[in-house]
Amino acid sequence: MLKVSQITKRYRKKTVLENIDFTLQSGDIVGLVGENGAGKSTLLKILATLEKPTVGTVTLHDKSYIKDRREIRKQIGFVPQDIAIWEEFTVAENMRYFEKLSWKNKTDTQLQKICTDMNLFEWNTPVKVLSGGMKRKLNMAISFIHDPSLLLLDEPTVGIDLKSKKEINQYLLHQAKHLGKMIIYTSHDMDEIVHLCDRVICIGKDPFYVELLKEIKKEIIVF
């Protein structure tokens, strides 16, 4: 279980997040929405241990983000919006490279299966010739190498074709509903939010999003 308790983040006099409070259970997919600058990416960075909150606590499987930081990081898969892969490497070389940096050892067969499960079959193809959708899949596949229990995805399907978007969504649904992963997912695509997420967290109290979310039959939390 992920427990976020009264998280507030300030940069000098500017408050970016205030009193964010929610929990995730195994198998939950939570959508994170709000206008640009509302603090979605900041919250994901806090949950990924890349930033510290000004106030509040976070625990994952009853382990403290402060006291058990090293163990926490072994359980987290973070996919930033910017694609972070080696363009000159092949898909295989990228997977092998990041496996060496991972918490777990994986064979080539295991690494390749992560990719093929996402319908990414271009194992020996240089990344620089892949489509945007295939690059997004590889970016995400890398985050699964160490079998994280919590996945933090910042606009993982932005700017890609509909087919790749649906394949990624189906993969995430399988990870959550069959393997018990917890997923927090930011997106400006409300169709994705409706079809993929169990509930929605809206940050910023933007009237546009608040009114839009009233139209969908999901549990909604507004901060």
C-alpha positions in Angstrom: 0.0 0.0 0.0 1.1 3.6 -0.8 0.0 6.1 1.9 0.4 9.8 1.2 -0.3 12.0 4.2 -0.7 15.8 4.2 2.0 16.4 1.6 2.9 20.1 1.1 5.6 21.4 -1.2 6.9 25.0 -1.1 9.7 26.7 -3.1 10.6 29.7 -1.0 7.3 31.6 -0.7 5.5 29.7 -3.5 3.3 26.7 -2.5 3.1 24.1 -5.3 1.2 21.4 -3.4 -0.8 21.7 -0.2 -2.2 18.9 2.1 -2.3 16.1 -0.5 -3.7 13.0 1.2 -4.6 9.7 -0.4 -3.8 5.9 -0.4 -3.3 3.3 -3.1 -3.9 -0.4 -2.7 -2.5 -3.3 -4.8 -4.1 -3.2 -8.3 -5.2 0.5 -8.2 -4.8 2.8 -11.2 -5.2 6.4 -10.2 -5.3 9.2 -12.8 -3.7 12.5 -11.9 -5.1 15.6 -13.7 -4.9 19.4 -13.5 -3.7 22.3 -15.6 -0.1 22.8 -16.5 1.8 24.0 -13.5 -0.7 22.6 -11.0 2.0 20.4 -9.4 1.4 17.0 -11.0 5.0 16.4 -12.0 6.2 17.7 -8.6 4.0 15.2 -6.8 5.3 12.4 -9.0 8.9 13.4 -8.3 8.2 13.4 -4.5 6.7 9.9 -4.8 9.7 8.8 -6.9 12.0 10.1 -4.1 13.5 12.7 -6.5 12.3 15.5 -4.3 11.4 15.8 -0.6 8.1 17.3 0.6 8.3 20.5 2.8 5.6 18.9 5.1 4.0 15.5 5.2 4.9 11.8 5.0 4.9 9.0 2.5 5.1 5.3 3.2 5.2 2.4 0.7 4.4 -1.1 2.1 4.8 0.4 5.6 8.3 1.6 4.8 9.2 5.3 5.4 10.3 7.5 2.5 12.8 9.1 4.9 14.1 6.1 6.9 13.9 3.4 4.2 14.8 5.5 1.1 17.1 2.8 -0.5 14.5 0.0 -0.1 11.7 2.3 -1.3 13.6 3.0 -4.5 13.8 -0.7 -5.3 9.9 -0.7 -5.4 9.4 2.3 -7.7 9.3 2.5 -11.5 9.3 6.1 -12.7 8.6 7.1 -16.4 9.2 10.9 -16.9 7.5 12.7 -19.8 10.8 13.2 -21.5 12.1 10.1 -23.2 15.4 9.0 -21.6 16.9 6.3 -23.8 20.1 6.0 -25.9 19.2 6.8 -29.5 22.4 5.3 -31.0 21.8 1.9 -29.1 19.5 -0.8 -30.3 16.5 -1.8 -28.2 18.5 -4.8 -26.9 21.5 -2.6 -26.0 19.3 -0.1 -24.1 17.6 -2.9 -22.1 21.0 -4.5 -21.3 22.5 -1.2 -20.3 19.6 -0.3 -17.9 19.6 -3.9 -16.6 23.1 -3.4 -15.4 21.9 -0.3 -13.4 18.9 -2.1 -12.1 18.2 -3.7 -8.7 17.6 -7.1 -10.3 19.5 -9.2 -12.8 17.6 -10.3 -15.9 18.5 -12.6 -18.8 18.2 -11.5 -22.4 15.1 -13.7 -22.7 13.5 -12.0 -19.7 14.3 -8.5 -21.0 13.0 -9.3 -24.5 9.8 -10.6 -23.0 9.2 -7.3 -21.2 9.4 -5.6 -24.7 7.3 -8.1 -26.6 4.6 -8.0 -23.9 4.2 -4.4 -25.0 4.2 -5.3 -28.7 7.7 -3.9 -29.0 9.4 -6.5 -31.3 12.3 -4.5 -32.8 14.9 -6.1 -30.5 18.0 -5.4 -32.7 16.8 -2.2 -34.2 18.6 1.1 -33.5 16.3 3.4 -31.4 16.9 6.4 -33.7 14.9 4.7 -36.4 11.9 3.8 -34.2 8.6 5.6 -34.3 7.6 7.8 -31.4 5.3 5.1 -30.1 8.0 2.5 -30.1 10.3 4.8 -28.2 7.6 5.4 -25.6 7.2 1.7 -25.2 11.0 1.2 -24.7 11.1 4.1 -22.2 8.4 2.3 -20.2 9.9 -1.2 -20.6 13.1 0.0 -19.0 11.1 1.0 -15.9 9.8 -2.6 -15.5 13.2 -4.3 -15.5 13.4 -4.4 -11.7 9.7 -5.5 -11.2 8.5 -2.4 -9.3 5.3 -2.5 -7.3 4.6 1.2 -7.8 4.6 2.8 -11.2 4.7 6.6 -11.7 3.9 7.6 -15.2 4.1 11.2 -16.4 2.2 11.6 -19.7 3.6 8.3 -21.0 1.5 8.3 -24.2 1.8 12.0 -25.2 2.3 12.6 -28.9 2.0 9.0 -30.1 -0.3 7.1 -32.4 -3.6 5.7 -31.2 -2.6 2.0 -31.7 0.5 2.4 -29.5 -1.5 4.3 -26.9 -4.1 1.5 -26.7 -1.3 -1.2 -26.5 0.4 0.7 -23.6 -3.0 1.1 -21.8 -3.7 -2.6 -22.2 -0.3 -3.5 -20.8 -0.8 -1.2 -17.8 -4.2 -2.7 -17.1 -2.7 -6.2 -17.1 0.1 -5.1 -14.8 -2.4 -3.7 -12.3 -5.3 -6.1 -12.4 -3.4 -9.3 -12.9 -0.1 -8.6 -11.2 -1.2 -6.2 -8.5 0.9 -3.2 -9.5 -0.1 0.2 -8.2 -0.1 2.9 -10.9 -0.3 6.7 -10.8 -0.9 8.1 -14.3 -0.9 11.7 -15.5 -2.7 12.6 -18.7 -4.5 15.4 -20.4 -6.5 12.8 -22.4 -9.8 12.3 -20.6 -10.6 9.3 -22.7 -7.5 7.6 -21.3 -8.4 8.6 -17.7 -12.0 7.3 -18.1 -11.0 3.9 -19.6 -7.8 3.2 -17.6 -8.2 4.7 -14.1 -10.2 3.5 -11.2 -10.3 6.9 -9.6 -9.0 10.4 -10.3 -7.1 13.0 -8.3 -7.4 16.6 -9.5 -4.8 19.0 -8.4 -5.3 22.8 -8.5 -9.1 23.0 -8.3 -9.2 24.3 -11.9 -12.9 24.9 -12.7 -12.5 23.3 -16.2 -11.2 20.0 -14.8 -13.6 20.0 -11.9 -16.6 20.4 -14.2 -15.3 17.9 -16.7 -14.7 15.3 -14.0 -18.3 15.6 -12.8 -19.3 14.0 -16.1 -17.4 10.8 -15.6 -18.5 8.0 -13.2 -15.3 7.8 -11.2 -14.3 8.5 -7.6 -12.8 12.0 -7.7 -10.6 13.7 -5.1 -9.9 17.4 -5.6 -7.0 19.3 -3.9 
